[in-house]
Amino acid sequence: MREGRKSKLSFNEHIYEKVNKSYSILGLIKKSFTHANEAAFIMLYKSIVRSHLDHAHSIRSPHKQYLIEEIEKVQKQQL
């Protein structure tokens, strides 16, 4: 564990960090690939964005509804 970090890990912080990173990457994809067809966009989304969301989910399956909704918001944003 890094120095200066809290000794108590917060999974909520981890999930929010992954959600924010996913939004950031999704924005970059939308901005950079404006002329990409739907299949290419879905491939980029699944390979880059969803991997971050899967990591947030696999670390600790969120049992709190508001955390599940945060992850699902990113997935709905893609559509």
PDB file with one MODEL, atoms N, CA, C and O in Angstrom:
MODEL        1
ATOM      1  N   MET A   1       0.837  -1.167   0.000  1.00  0.00           N
ATOM      2  CA  MET A   1       0.000   0.000   0.000  1.00  0.00           C
ATOM      3  C   MET A   1       0.891   1.242   0.000  1.00  0.00           C
ATOM      4  O   MET A   1       1.915   1.280   0.681  1.00  0.00           O
ATOM      5  N   ARG A   2       0.500   2.232  -0.752  1.00  0.00           N
ATOM      6  CA  ARG A   2       1.288   3.457  -0.830  1.00  0.00           C
ATOM      7  C   ARG A   2       1.207   4.232   0.476  1.00  0.00           C
ATOM      8  O   ARG A   2       0.217   4.178   1.206  1.00  0.00           O
ATOM      9  N   GLU A   3       2.308   4.968   0.742  1.00  0.00           N
ATOM     10  CA  GLU A   3       2.275   5.839   1.902  1.00  0.00           C
ATOM     11  C   GLU A   3       1.339   6.997   1.614  1.00  0.00           C
ATOM     12  O   GLU A   3       1.188   7.401   0.461  1.00  0.00           O
ATOM     13  N   GLY A   4       0.731   7.516   2.612  1.00  0.00           N
ATOM     14  CA  GLY A   4      -0.169   8.642   2.441  1.00  0.00           C
ATOM     15  C   GLY A   4      -1.589   8.230   2.083  1.00  0.00           C
ATOM     16  O   GLY A   4      -2.493   9.066   2.087  1.00  0.00           O
ATOM     17  N   ARG A   5      -1.793   6.992   1.784  1.00  0.00           N
ATOM     18  CA  ARG A   5      -3.127   6.486   1.478  1.00  0.00           C
ATOM     19  C   ARG A   5      -3.801   6.080   2.781  1.00  0.00           C
ATOM     20  O   ARG A   5      -3.142   5.738   3.763  1.00  0.00           O
ATOM     21  N   LYS A   6      -5.096   6.124   2.768  1.00  0.00           N
ATOM     22  CA  LYS A   6      -5.833   5.674   3.942  1.00  0.00           C
ATOM     23  C   LYS A   6      -5.580   4.187   4.150  1.00  0.00           C
ATOM     24  O   LYS A   6      -5.482   3.417   3.195  1.00  0.00           O
ATOM     25  N   SER A   7      -5.480   3.811   5.381  1.00  0.00           N
ATOM     26  CA  SER A   7      -5.265   2.393   5.648  1.00  0.00           C
ATOM     27  C   SER A   7      -6.538   1.594   5.409  1.00  0.00           C
ATOM     28  O   SER A   7      -6.480   0.389   5.163  1.00  0.00           O
ATOM     29  N   LYS A   8      -7.684   2.257   5.481  1.00  0.00           N
ATOM     30  CA  LYS A   8      -8.961   1.582   5.260  1.00  0.00           C
ATOM     31  C   LYS A   8      -9.382   1.809   3.806  1.00  0.00           C
ATOM     32  O   LYS A   8      -9.632   2.943   3.397  1.00  0.00           O
ATOM     33  N   LEU A   9      -9.455   0.752   3.049  1.00  0.00           N
ATOM     34  CA  LEU A   9      -9.842   0.874   1.656  1.00  0.00           C
ATOM     35  C   LEU A   9     -11.341   1.110   1.550  1.00  0.00           C
ATOM     36  O   LEU A   9     -12.128   0.527   2.296  1.00  0.00           O
ATOM     37  N   SER A  10     -11.724   1.968   0.619  1.00  0.00           N
ATOM     38  CA  SER A  10     -13.124   2.247   0.400  1.00  0.00           C
ATOM     39  C   SER A  10     -13.508   1.761  -0.995  1.00  0.00           C
ATOM     40  O   SER A  10     -12.995   2.263  -1.995  1.00  0.00           O
ATOM     41  N   PHE A  11     -14.392   0.803  -1.058  1.00  0.00           N
ATOM     42  CA  PHE A  11     -14.818   0.292  -2.350  1.00  0.00           C
ATOM     43  C   PHE A  11     -15.694   1.294  -3.074  1.00  0.00           C
ATOM     44  O   PHE A  11     -15.733   1.306  -4.304  1.00  0.00           O
ATOM     45  N   ASN A  12     -16.399   2.139  -2.328  1.00  0.00           N
ATOM     46  CA  ASN A  12     -17.189   3.185  -2.968  1.00  0.00           C
ATOM     47  C   ASN A  12     -16.285   4.113  -3.767  1.00  0.00           C
ATOM     48  O   ASN A  12     -16.592   4.458  -4.908  1.00  0.00           O
ATOM     49  N   GLU A  13     -15.172   4.515  -3.167  1.00  0.00           N
ATOM     50  CA  GLU A  13     -14.216   5.378  -3.864  1.00  0.00           C
ATOM     51  C   GLU A  13     -13.672   4.685  -5.103  1.00  0.00           C
ATOM     52  O   GLU A  13     -13.522   5.305  -6.156  1.00  0.00           O
ATOM     53  N   HIS A  14     -13.383   3.413  -4.975  1.00  0.00           N
ATOM     54  CA  HIS A  14     -12.859   2.658  -6.108  1.00  0.00           C
ATOM     55  C   HIS A  14     -13.870   2.631  -7.257  1.00  0.00           C
ATOM     56  O   HIS A  14     -13.506   2.845  -8.414  1.00  0.00           O
ATOM     57  N   ILE A  15     -15.120   2.372  -6.938  1.00  0.00           N
ATOM     58  CA  ILE A  15     -16.149   2.303  -7.975  1.00  0.00           C
ATOM     59  C   ILE A  15     -16.324   3.663  -8.626  1.00  0.00           C
ATOM     60  O   ILE A  15     -16.403   3.751  -9.852  1.00  0.00           O
ATOM     61  N   TYR A  16     -16.388   4.734  -7.829  1.00  0.00           N
ATOM     62  CA  TYR A  16     -16.526   6.074  -8.402  1.00  0.00           C
ATOM     63  C   TYR A  16     -15.322   6.444  -9.258  1.00  0.00           C
ATOM     64  O   TYR A  16     -15.474   7.112 -10.281  1.00  0.00           O
ATOM     65  N   GLU A  17     -14.135   6.024  -8.856  1.00  0.00           N
ATOM     66  CA  GLU A  17     -12.938   6.277  -9.644  1.00  0.00           C
ATOM     67  C   GLU A  17     -13.038   5.581 -11.005  1.00  0.00           C
ATOM     68  O   GLU A  17     -12.711   6.175 -12.032  1.00  0.00           O
ATOM     69  N   LYS A  18     -13.484   4.342 -11.011  1.00  0.00           N
ATOM     70  CA  LYS A  18     -13.627   3.597 -12.267  1.00  0.00           C
ATOM     71  C   LYS A  18     -14.740   4.179 -13.137  1.00  0.00           C
ATOM     72  O   LYS A  18     -14.605   4.231 -14.359  1.00  0.00           O
ATOM     73  N   VAL A  19     -15.830   4.612 -12.524  1.00  0.00           N
ATOM     74  CA  VAL A  19     -16.930   5.214 -13.277  1.00  0.00           C
ATOM     75  C   VAL A  19     -16.461   6.521 -13.931  1.00  0.00           C
ATOM     76  O   VAL A  19     -16.736   6.762 -15.106  1.00  0.00           O
ATOM     77  N   ASN A  20     -15.762   7.352 -13.175  1.00  0.00           N
ATOM     78  CA  ASN A  20     -15.263   8.610 -13.729  1.00  0.00           C
ATOM     79  C   ASN A  20     -14.255   8.378 -14.848  1.00  0.00           C
ATOM     80  O   ASN A  20     -14.269   9.082 -15.857  1.00  0.00           O
ATOM     81  N   LYS A  21     -13.397   7.410 -14.673  1.00  0.00           N
ATOM     82  CA  LYS A  21     -12.423   7.071 -15.715  1.00  0.00           C
ATOM     83  C   LYS A  21     -13.146   6.576 -16.967  1.00  0.00           C
ATOM     84  O   LYS A  21     -12.751   6.907 -18.085  1.00  0.00           O
ATOM     85  N   SER A  22     -14.194   5.793 -16.783  1.00  0.00           N
ATOM     86  CA  SER A  22     -14.969   5.285 -17.915  1.00  0.00           C
ATOM     87  C   SER A  22     -15.651   6.416 -18.672  1.00  0.00           C
ATOM     88  O   SER A  22     -15.658   6.424 -19.903  1.00  0.00           O
ATOM     89  N   TYR A  23     -16.230   7.382 -17.935  1.00  0.00           N
ATOM     90  CA  TYR A  23     -16.831   8.553 -18.587  1.00  0.00           C
ATOM     91  C   TYR A  23     -15.786   9.321 -19.391  1.00  0.00           C
ATOM     92  O   TYR A  23     -16.047   9.759 -20.511  1.00  0.00           O
ATOM     93  N   SER A  24     -14.619   9.475 -18.815  1.00  0.00           N
ATOM     94  CA  SER A  24     -13.543  10.202 -19.483  1.00  0.00           C
ATOM     95  C   SER A  24     -13.137   9.505 -20.780  1.00  0.00           C
ATOM     96  O   SER A  24     -13.003  10.151 -21.820  1.00  0.00           O
ATOM     97  N   ILE A  25     -12.944   8.218 -20.718  1.00  0.00           N
ATOM     98  CA  ILE A  25     -12.554   7.447 -21.901  1.00  0.00           C
ATOM     99  C   ILE A  25     -13.666   7.459 -22.940  1.00  0.00           C
ATOM    100  O   ILE A  25     -13.400   7.598 -24.134  1.00  0.00           O
ATOM    101  N   LEU A  26     -14.908   7.315 -22.494  1.00  0.00           N
ATOM    102  CA  LEU A  26     -16.041   7.348 -23.408  1.00  0.00           C
ATOM    103  C   LEU A  26     -16.107   8.689 -24.141  1.00  0.00           C
ATOM    104  O   LEU A  26     -16.367   8.731 -25.344  1.00  0.00           O
ATOM    105  N   GLY A  27     -15.872   9.776 -23.419  1.00  0.00           N
ATOM    106  CA  GLY A  27     -15.847  11.098 -24.036  1.00  0.00           C
ATOM    107  C   GLY A  27     -14.745  11.220 -25.074  1.00  0.00           C
ATOM    108  O   GLY A  27     -14.958  11.786 -26.146  1.00  0.00           O
ATOM    109  N   LEU A  28     -13.575  10.695 -24.764  1.00  0.00           N
ATOM    110  CA  LEU A  28     -12.464  10.730 -25.721  1.00  0.00           C
ATOM    111  C   LEU A  28     -12.780   9.915 -26.973  1.00  0.00           C
ATOM    112  O   LEU A  28     -12.464  10.332 -28.087  1.00  0.00           O
ATOM    113  N   ILE A  29     -13.392   8.776 -26.788  1.00  0.00           N
ATOM    114  CA  ILE A  29     -13.761   7.941 -27.942  1.00  0.00           C
ATOM    115  C   ILE A  29     -14.763   8.675 -28.820  1.00  0.00           C
ATOM    116  O   ILE A  29     -14.609   8.722 -30.041  1.00  0.00           O
ATOM    117  N   LYS A  30     -15.797   9.251 -28.195  1.00  0.00           N
ATOM    118  CA  LYS A  30     -16.819   9.967 -28.970  1.00  0.00           C
ATOM    119  C   LYS A  30     -16.221  11.165 -29.704  1.00  0.00           C
ATOM    120  O   LYS A  30     -16.603  11.468 -30.834  1.00  0.00           O
ATOM    121  N   LYS A  31     -15.288  11.834 -29.053  1.00  0.00           N
ATOM    122  CA  LYS A  31     -14.655  13.013 -29.650  1.00  0.00           C
ATOM    123  C   LYS A  31     -13.675  12.635 -30.756  1.00  0.00           C
ATOM    124  O   LYS A  31     -13.604  13.313 -31.781  1.00  0.00           O
ATOM    125  N   SER A  32     -12.930  11.573 -30.558  1.00  0.00           N
ATOM    126  CA  SER A  32     -11.880  11.189 -31.494  1.00  0.00           C
ATOM    127  C   SER A  32     -12.376  10.385 -32.687  1.00  0.00           C
ATOM    128  O   SER A  32     -11.773  10.428 -33.760  1.00  0.00           O
ATOM    129  N   PHE A  33     -13.454   9.664 -32.510  1.00  0.00           N
ATOM    130  CA  PHE A  33     -13.943   8.784 -33.564  1.00  0.00           C
ATOM    131  C   PHE A  33     -15.335   9.214 -34.014  1.00  0.00           C
ATOM    132  O   PHE A  33     -16.272   8.415 -34.006  1.00  0.00           O
ATOM    133  N   THR A  34     -15.462  10.467 -34.403  1.00  0.00           N
ATOM    134  CA  THR A  34     -16.766  11.007 -34.801  1.00  0.00           C
ATOM    135  C   THR A  34     -17.299  10.353 -36.060  1.00  0.00           C
ATOM    136  O   THR A  34     -18.513  10.302 -36.258  1.00  0.00           O
ATOM    137  N   HIS A  35     -16.421   9.853 -36.913  1.00  0.00           N
ATOM    138  CA  HIS A  35     -16.857   9.258 -38.176  1.00  0.00           C
ATOM    139  C   HIS A  35     -16.840   7.731 -38.156  1.00  0.00           C
ATOM    140  O   HIS A  35     -17.003   7.088 -39.193  1.00  0.00           O
ATOM    141  N   ALA A  36     -16.645   7.159 -36.979  1.00  0.00           N
ATOM    142  CA  ALA A  36     -16.617   5.699 -36.876  1.00  0.00           C
ATOM    143  C   ALA A  36     -18.037   5.154 -36.995  1.00  0.00           C
ATOM    144  O   ALA A  36     -18.999   5.753 -36.516  1.00  0.00           O
ATOM    145  N   ASN A  37     -18.132   4.012 -37.642  1.00  0.00           N
ATOM    146  CA  ASN A  37     -19.461   3.399 -37.736  1.00  0.00           C
ATOM    147  C   ASN A  37     -19.826   2.767 -36.390  1.00  0.00           C
ATOM    148  O   ASN A  37     -19.000   2.690 -35.481  1.00  0.00           O
ATOM    149  N   GLU A  38     -21.051   2.327 -36.286  1.00  0.00           N
ATOM    150  CA  GLU A  38     -21.557   1.808 -35.011  1.00  0.00           C
ATOM    151  C   GLU A  38     -20.780   0.579 -34.541  1.00  0.00           C
ATOM    152  O   GLU A  38     -20.502   0.435 -33.351  1.00  0.00           O
ATOM    153  N   ALA A  39     -20.435  -0.290 -35.463  1.00  0.00           N
ATOM    154  CA  ALA A  39     -19.705  -1.511 -35.092  1.00  0.00           C
ATOM    155  C   ALA A  39     -18.328  -1.171 -34.513  1.00  0.00           C
ATOM    156  O   ALA A  39     -17.895  -1.781 -33.535  1.00  0.00           O
ATOM    157  N   ALA A  40     -17.653  -0.206 -35.111  1.00  0.00           N
ATOM    158  CA  ALA A  40     -16.333   0.194 -34.610  1.00  0.00           C
ATOM    159  C   ALA A  40     -16.453   0.845 -33.231  1.00  0.00           C
ATOM    160  O   ALA A  40     -15.634   0.605 -32.343  1.00  0.00           O
ATOM    161  N   PHE A  41     -17.484   1.668 -33.068  1.00  0.00           N
ATOM    162  CA  PHE A  41     -17.688   2.316 -31.783  1.00  0.00           C
ATOM    163  C   PHE A  41     -17.980   1.289 -30.686  1.00  0.00           C
ATOM    164  O   PHE A  41     -17.452   1.388 -29.578  1.00  0.00           O
ATOM    165  N   ILE A  42     -18.808   0.323 -30.998  1.00  0.00           N
ATOM    166  CA  ILE A  42     -19.137  -0.714 -30.013  1.00  0.00           C
ATOM    167  C   ILE A  42     -17.895  -1.522 -29.655  1.00  0.00           C
ATOM    168  O   ILE A  42     -17.698  -1.877 -28.493  1.00  0.00           O
ATOM    169  N   MET A  43     -17.059  -1.814 -30.646  1.00  0.00           N
ATOM    170  CA  MET A  43     -15.831  -2.546 -30.377  1.00  0.00           C
ATOM    171  C   MET A  43     -14.920  -1.744 -29.438  1.00  0.00           C
ATOM    172  O   MET A  43     -14.360  -2.300 -28.493  1.00  0.00           O
ATOM    173  N   LEU A  44     -14.772  -0.438 -29.699  1.00  0.00           N
ATOM    174  CA  LEU A  44     -13.961   0.408 -28.826  1.00  0.00           C
ATOM    175  C   LEU A  44     -14.553   0.468 -27.416  1.00  0.00           C
ATOM    176  O   LEU A  44     -13.833   0.378 -26.422  1.00  0.00           O
ATOM    177  N   TYR A  45     -15.855   0.618 -27.354  1.00  0.00           N
ATOM    178  CA  TYR A  45     -16.527   0.685 -26.055  1.00  0.00           C
ATOM    179  C   TYR A  45     -16.295  -0.599 -25.260  1.00  0.00           C
ATOM    180  O   TYR A  45     -15.913  -0.555 -24.090  1.00  0.00           O
ATOM    181  N   LYS A  46     -16.526  -1.731 -25.899  1.00  0.00           N
ATOM    182  CA  LYS A  46     -16.397  -3.012 -25.188  1.00  0.00           C
ATOM    183  C   LYS A  46     -14.960  -3.297 -24.773  1.00  0.00           C
ATOM    184  O   LYS A  46     -14.721  -3.861 -23.705  1.00  0.00           O
ATOM    185  N   SER A  47     -14.007  -2.913 -25.606  1.00  0.00           N
ATOM    186  CA  SER A  47     -12.617  -3.249 -25.291  1.00  0.00           C
ATOM    187  C   SER A  47     -11.974  -2.280 -24.314  1.00  0.00           C
ATOM    188  O   SER A  47     -11.064  -2.664 -23.579  1.00  0.00           O
ATOM    189  N   ILE A  48     -12.428  -1.031 -24.289  1.00  0.00           N
ATOM    190  CA  ILE A  48     -11.763  -0.050 -23.427  1.00  0.00           C
ATOM    191  C   ILE A  48     -12.641   0.351 -22.242  1.00  0.00           C
ATOM    192  O   ILE A  48     -12.244   0.181 -21.089  1.00  0.00           O
ATOM    193  N   VAL A  49     -13.806   0.871 -22.516  1.00  0.00           N
ATOM    194  CA  VAL A  49     -14.660   1.410 -21.446  1.00  0.00           C
ATOM    195  C   VAL A  49     -15.195   0.298 -20.559  1.00  0.00           C
ATOM    196  O   VAL A  49     -15.092   0.369 -19.335  1.00  0.00           O
ATOM    197  N   ARG A  50     -15.758  -0.716 -21.169  1.00  0.00           N
ATOM    198  CA  ARG A  50     -16.380  -1.772 -20.375  1.00  0.00           C
ATOM    199  C   ARG A  50     -15.370  -2.522 -19.516  1.00  0.00           C
ATOM    200  O   ARG A  50     -15.725  -3.044 -18.459  1.00  0.00           O
ATOM    201  N   SER A  51     -14.123  -2.581 -19.955  1.00  0.00           N
ATOM    202  CA  SER A  51     -13.112  -3.252 -19.134  1.00  0.00           C
ATOM    203  C   SER A  51     -12.924  -2.527 -17.808  1.00  0.00           C
ATOM    204  O   SER A  51     -12.694  -3.165 -16.781  1.00  0.00           O
ATOM    205  N   HIS A  52     -13.020  -1.194 -17.819  1.00  0.00           N
ATOM    206  CA  HIS A  52     -12.929  -0.443 -16.562  1.00  0.00           C
ATOM    207  C   HIS A  52     -14.145  -0.716 -15.674  1.00  0.00           C
ATOM    208  O   HIS A  52     -14.019  -0.864 -14.459  1.00  0.00           O
ATOM    209  N   LEU A  53     -15.302  -0.778 -16.290  1.00  0.00           N
ATOM    210  CA  LEU A  53     -16.516  -1.041 -15.512  1.00  0.00           C
ATOM    211  C   LEU A  53     -16.516  -2.461 -14.964  1.00  0.00           C
ATOM    212  O   LEU A  53     -16.949  -2.696 -13.836  1.00  0.00           O
ATOM    213  N   ASP A  54     -16.034  -3.401 -15.756  1.00  0.00           N
ATOM    214  CA  ASP A  54     -15.952  -4.780 -15.287  1.00  0.00           C
ATOM    215  C   ASP A  54     -15.004  -4.891 -14.102  1.00  0.00           C
ATOM    216  O   ASP A  54     -15.244  -5.657 -13.169  1.00  0.00           O
ATOM    217  N   HIS A  55     -13.923  -4.115 -14.151  1.00  0.00           N
ATOM    218  CA  HIS A  55     -12.969  -4.129 -13.032  1.00  0.00           C
ATOM    219  C   HIS A  55     -13.630  -3.574 -11.776  1.00  0.00           C
ATOM    220  O   HIS A  55     -13.422  -4.099 -10.682  1.00  0.00           O
ATOM    221  N   ALA A  56     -14.419  -2.524 -11.924  1.00  0.00           N
ATOM    222  CA  ALA A  56     -15.126  -1.958 -10.771  1.00  0.00           C
ATOM    223  C   ALA A  56     -16.104  -2.979 -10.198  1.00  0.00           C
ATOM    224  O   ALA A  56     -16.292  -3.065  -8.985  1.00  0.00           O
ATOM    225  N   HIS A  57     -16.708  -3.735 -11.072  1.00  0.00           N
ATOM    226  CA  HIS A  57     -17.699  -4.716 -10.635  1.00  0.00           C
ATOM    227  C   HIS A  57     -17.033  -5.961 -10.056  1.00  0.00           C
ATOM    228  O   HIS A  57     -17.533  -6.540  -9.092  1.00  0.00           O
ATOM    229  N   SER A  58     -15.917  -6.373 -10.634  1.00  0.00           N
ATOM    230  CA  SER A  58     -15.300  -7.624 -10.192  1.00  0.00           C
ATOM    231  C   SER A  58     -14.569  -7.482  -8.868  1.00  0.00           C
ATOM    232  O   SER A  58     -14.413  -8.463  -8.141  1.00  0.00           O
ATOM    233  N   ILE A  59     -14.125  -6.288  -8.549  1.00  0.00           N
ATOM    234  CA  ILE A  59     -13.431  -6.097  -7.275  1.00  0.00           C
ATOM    235  C   ILE A  59     -14.374  -6.393  -6.119  1.00  0.00           C
ATOM    236  O   ILE A  59     -14.025  -7.089  -5.166  1.00  0.00           O
ATOM    237  N   ARG A  60     -15.549  -5.858  -6.229  1.00  0.00           N
ATOM    238  CA  ARG A  60     -16.552  -6.105  -5.196  1.00  0.00           C
ATOM    239  C   ARG A  60     -17.905  -5.848  -5.823  1.00  0.00           C
ATOM    240  O   ARG A  60     -18.260  -4.705  -6.115  1.00  0.00           O
ATOM    241  N   SER A  61     -18.630  -6.875  -6.021  1.00  0.00           N
ATOM    242  CA  SER A  61     -19.936  -6.715  -6.633  1.00  0.00           C
ATOM    243  C   SER A  61     -20.752  -5.772  -5.757  1.00  0.00           C
ATOM    244  O   SER A  61     -21.094  -6.109  -4.623  1.00  0.00           O
ATOM    245  N   PRO A  62     -21.066  -4.583  -6.288  1.00  0.00           N
ATOM    246  CA  PRO A  62     -21.750  -3.611  -5.440  1.00  0.00           C
ATOM    247  C   PRO A  62     -23.139  -4.098  -5.035  1.00  0.00           C
ATOM    248  O   PRO A  62     -23.950  -4.486  -5.875  1.00  0.00           O
ATOM    249  N   HIS A  63     -23.384  -4.067  -3.761  1.00  0.00           N
ATOM    250  CA  HIS A  63     -24.684  -4.506  -3.261  1.00  0.00           C
ATOM    251  C   HIS A  63     -25.582  -3.317  -2.952  1.00  0.00           C
ATOM    252  O   HIS A  63     -26.763  -3.486  -2.647  1.00  0.00           O
ATOM    253  N   LYS A  64     -25.021  -2.116  -3.031  1.00  0.00           N
ATOM    254  CA  LYS A  64     -25.816  -0.924  -2.796  1.00  0.00           C
ATOM    255  C   LYS A  64     -26.370  -0.435  -4.131  1.00  0.00           C
ATOM    256  O   LYS A  64     -25.634  -0.307  -5.109  1.00  0.00           O
ATOM    257  N   GLN A  65     -27.638  -0.172  -4.160  1.00  0.00           N
ATOM    258  CA  GLN A  65     -28.318   0.175  -5.407  1.00  0.00           C
ATOM    259  C   GLN A  65     -27.711   1.404  -6.070  1.00  0.00           C
ATOM    260  O   GLN A  65     -27.592   1.434  -7.294  1.00  0.00           O
ATOM    261  N   TYR A  66     -27.323   2.419  -5.302  1.00  0.00           N
ATOM    262  CA  TYR A  66     -26.783   3.628  -5.913  1.00  0.00           C
ATOM    263  C   TYR A  66     -25.447   3.381  -6.611  1.00  0.00           C
ATOM    264  O   TYR A  66     -25.127   4.081  -7.572  1.00  0.00           O
ATOM    265  N   LEU A  67     -24.668   2.417  -6.162  1.00  0.00           N
ATOM    266  CA  LEU A  67     -23.413   2.091  -6.845  1.00  0.00           C
ATOM    267  C   LEU A  67     -23.692   1.338  -8.146  1.00  0.00           C
ATOM    268  O   LEU A  67     -23.025   1.560  -9.158  1.00  0.00           O
ATOM    269  N   ILE A  68     -24.666   0.461  -8.109  1.00  0.00           N
ATOM    270  CA  ILE A  68     -25.055  -0.255  -9.330  1.00  0.00           C
ATOM    271  C   ILE A  68     -25.555   0.743 -10.364  1.00  0.00           C
ATOM    272  O   ILE A  68     -25.225   0.635 -11.545  1.00  0.00           O
ATOM    273  N   GLU A  69     -26.348   1.712  -9.927  1.00  0.00           N
ATOM    274  CA  GLU A  69     -26.882   2.721 -10.840  1.00  0.00           C
ATOM    275  C   GLU A  69     -25.785   3.578 -11.450  1.00  0.00           C
ATOM    276  O   GLU A  69     -25.887   3.968 -12.613  1.00  0.00           O
ATOM    277  N   GLU A  70     -24.730   3.881 -10.686  1.00  0.00           N
ATOM    278  CA  GLU A  70     -23.617   4.662 -11.221  1.00  0.00           C
ATOM    279  C   GLU A  70     -22.926   3.916 -12.364  1.00  0.00           C
ATOM    280  O   GLU A  70     -22.591   4.515 -13.386  1.00  0.00           O
ATOM    281  N   ILE A  71     -22.718   2.629 -12.193  1.00  0.00           N
ATOM    282  CA  ILE A  71     -22.088   1.825 -13.238  1.00  0.00           C
ATOM    283  C   ILE A  71     -23.007   1.738 -14.452  1.00  0.00           C
ATOM    284  O   ILE A  71     -22.544   1.837 -15.588  1.00  0.00           O
ATOM    285  N   GLU A  72     -24.305   1.552 -14.220  1.00  0.00           N
ATOM    286  CA  GLU A  72     -25.251   1.429 -15.327  1.00  0.00           C
ATOM    287  C   GLU A  72     -25.414   2.738 -16.096  1.00  0.00           C
ATOM    288  O   GLU A  72     -25.709   2.707 -17.291  1.00  0.00           O
ATOM    289  N   LYS A  73     -25.230   3.888 -15.440  1.00  0.00           N
ATOM    290  CA  LYS A  73     -25.327   5.183 -16.129  1.00  0.00           C
ATOM    291  C   LYS A  73     -24.295   5.276 -17.257  1.00  0.00           C
ATOM    292  O   LYS A  73     -24.588   5.780 -18.341  1.00  0.00           O
ATOM    293  N   VAL A  74     -23.093   4.786 -16.986  1.00  0.00           N
ATOM    294  CA  VAL A  74     -22.054   4.829 -18.022  1.00  0.00           C
ATOM    295  C   VAL A  74     -22.458   3.934 -19.185  1.00  0.00           C
ATOM    296  O   VAL A  74     -22.282   4.307 -20.344  1.00  0.00           O
ATOM    297  N   GLN A  75     -22.993   2.769 -18.888  1.00  0.00           N
ATOM    298  CA  GLN A  75     -23.394   1.855 -19.939  1.00  0.00           C
ATOM    299  C   GLN A  75     -24.526   2.446 -20.776  1.00  0.00           C
ATOM    300  O   GLN A  75     -24.548   2.274 -21.994  1.00  0.00           O
ATOM    301  N   LYS A  76     -25.455   3.134 -20.138  1.00  0.00           N
ATOM    302  CA  LYS A  76     -26.555   3.757 -20.875  1.00  0.00           C
ATOM    303  C   LYS A  76     -26.069   4.952 -21.687  1.00  0.00           C
ATOM    304  O   LYS A  76     -26.634   5.249 -22.740  1.00  0.00           O
ATOM    305  N   GLN A  77     -25.043   5.636 -21.221  1.00  0.00           N
ATOM    306  CA  GLN A  77     -24.476   6.786 -21.925  1.00  0.00           C
ATOM    307  C   GLN A  77     -23.955   6.361 -23.300  1.00  0.00           C
ATOM    308  O   GLN A  77     -24.016   7.135 -24.255  1.00  0.00           O
ATOM    309  N   GLN A  78     -23.452   5.154 -23.398  1.00  0.00           N
ATOM    310  CA  GLN A  78     -22.904   4.649 -24.647  1.00  0.00           C
ATOM    311  C   GLN A  78     -23.977   4.572 -25.717  1.00  0.00           C
ATOM    312  O   GLN A  78     -23.699   4.821 -26.890  1.00  0.00           O
ATOM    313  N   LEU A  79     -25.183   4.237 -25.338  1.00  0.00           N
ATOM    314  CA  LEU A  79     -26.278   4.086 -26.287  1.00  0.00           C
ATOM    315  C   LEU A  79     -26.663   5.429 -26.794  1.00  0.00           C
ATOM    316  O   LEU A  79     -27.575   5.542 -27.613  1.00  0.00           O
TER     317      LEU A  79
ENDMDL
END
